[in-house]
Amino acid sequence: MLKQIIAPSVLNANFLELGNGLKAIENGGAGLVHLDIMDGHFVPNISFGPGISACVKKGTKLPLDCHLMIEHPENYVGEFAKAGASIISVHAETTNHLDRLLHQIKELGVKPAVAINPATPLENREPGIRRPEPDSLLSRQDSRTAPDEAGTGYPD
């Protein structure tokens, strides 16, 4: 059986109260802090980058999972590693060389993970998933929110 870890996202946090929010999720039993990183290209929203990620890291003792919903993540994984990411999750759809990207993340001393968009055909995901690494997969599809609308909240 897979181990389940609670990993709240700070995407909809009140940034004026972020420190208190981080303490609340620590006290609530979270195992990770999930950061949804969006560039406005791969997904329509824009969130934040390595600078805010580094601030979050300073505000918590929990590991950070930086979920990169960005184009060309290979150009940015080093910055997120420096910002304190413990895990960097990437989408197969954002790179031509998933195996190479996962190796790059591991070489930075960070655990690589593949985030799966359920709409992506399996053959487009196979190269990274068939390897022994990564042993982490992230998949989320809420019936109230389309997979490419992360962080937009729920419809009324």
C-alpha positions in Angstrom: 0.0 0.0 0.0 1.2 3.5 -0.9 2.1 5.8 1.9 -0.1 8.9 1.9 1.3 12.2 2.8 -0.7 15.4 3.4 0.9 18.2 1.3 -1.1 21.4 1.4 -0.5 23.9 -1.3 0.3 27.5 -0.4 -1.2 28.7 -3.8 -4.3 30.1 -2.2 -2.7 31.2 1.0 -3.0 34.7 2.4 0.5 35.9 1.8 0.2 38.6 4.5 -0.2 35.7 7.0 2.0 33.1 5.3 4.2 32.4 8.3 1.2 31.7 10.4 -0.3 29.5 7.7 2.9 27.5 7.5 2.9 26.9 11.2 -0.8 25.9 11.0 -0.1 23.2 8.4 3.0 22.0 10.4 0.8 21.7 13.5 -2.0 20.1 11.5 0.2 17.1 10.5 1.3 18.0 7.0 4.3 16.1 5.7 5.2 18.5 2.9 4.5 22.0 1.7 3.4 21.9 -2.0 4.2 24.8 -4.2 2.4 25.2 -7.5 4.7 27.0 -9.8 2.9 28.3 -12.9 4.3 30.4 -15.8 1.2 31.4 -17.7 2.3 29.2 -20.7 2.0 25.6 -19.7 -1.1 26.5 -17.6 -3.0 29.8 -17.9 -2.2 31.1 -14.5 0.9 32.7 -13.1 1.9 32.0 -9.5 5.4 32.6 -8.1 9.0 31.5 -8.6 12.2 30.6 -6.7 12.3 33.8 -4.6 8.9 33.1 -2.9 9.9 29.4 -2.7 13.0 30.4 -0.8 10.9 32.5 1.6 8.6 29.6 2.2 11.5 27.4 3.0 12.8 29.8 5.6 9.3 29.8 7.2 8.9 26.0 7.7 10.9 23.0 8.7 8.8 20.8 6.3 10.2 19.7 3.0 9.1 21.6 -0.1 7.6 19.9 -3.2 8.0 22.4 -6.0 5.5 21.3 -8.7 6.7 23.0 -11.9 3.8 23.6 -14.3 6.1 25.6 -16.5 7.6 25.3 -20.0 11.2 24.3 -20.2 11.6 23.3 -16.6 15.2 22.2 -17.3 16.1 25.9 -17.4 14.8 26.5 -13.8 15.3 23.3 -11.7 18.7 24.6 -10.5 17.1 27.8 -9.1 14.4 25.8 -7.3 17.0 23.4 -5.9 18.9 26.5 -4.5 15.6 27.8 -3.1 15.4 24.7 -0.9 13.2 22.3 -2.8 13.3 18.7 -1.5 11.2 17.4 -4.4 10.8 18.8 -7.8 7.8 17.5 -9.7 7.8 18.1 -13.5 5.3 17.2 -16.3 6.4 15.0 -19.2 4.6 17.3 -21.5 7.0 20.2 -20.8 10.2 18.6 -22.0 11.5 16.6 -24.9 13.9 14.6 -22.6 12.1 13.5 -19.4 14.8 11.0 -18.5 17.5 13.7 -18.8 15.5 16.2 -16.8 14.9 13.7 -14.0 18.6 12.9 -13.9 19.4 16.6 -13.8 17.1 17.1 -10.8 18.7 14.1 -9.0 22.2 15.4 -9.7 21.1 18.7 -7.9 20.5 16.6 -4.7 16.7 16.9 -5.1 14.2 14.0 -5.4 12.7 14.0 -8.9 9.0 13.3 -9.4 6.7 13.1 -12.4 3.4 15.0 -12.2 0.8 13.2 -14.3 -1.9 15.0 -16.2 -4.6 12.3 -16.6 -5.4 13.6 -20.1 -1.8 12.8 -21.4 -1.5 9.6 -23.3 0.5 6.9 -21.5 3.1 6.6 -24.3 4.0 10.3 -23.8 4.9 9.5 -20.1 6.6 6.1 -20.4 10.3 7.1 -20.6 10.4 8.7 -17.1 8.0 6.4 -15.4 9.5 3.0 -16.5 12.9 3.9 -14.9 13.5 3.0 -11.2 13.5 6.7 -10.5 11.3 8.6 -9.7 9.4 6.8 -7.1 7.0 9.7 -6.7 4.1 10.4 -8.9 1.6 13.3 -8.5 -1.8 13.1 -10.1 -4.7 15.3 -9.4 -7.9 15.8 -11.2 -10.8 17.2 -9.3 -14.2 16.9 -11.0 -14.8 20.5 -10.1 -11.6 21.8 -11.7 -10.1 20.9 -15.1 -6.5 19.6 -14.8 -5.1 22.7 -16.5 -6.8 25.2 -14.2 -4.7 24.6 -11.0 -5.2 27.3 -8.4 -8.3 28.9 -10.0 -10.5 27.6 -7.2 -13.9 25.9 -7.6 -16.8 27.1 -9.7 -19.8 28.5 -7.9 
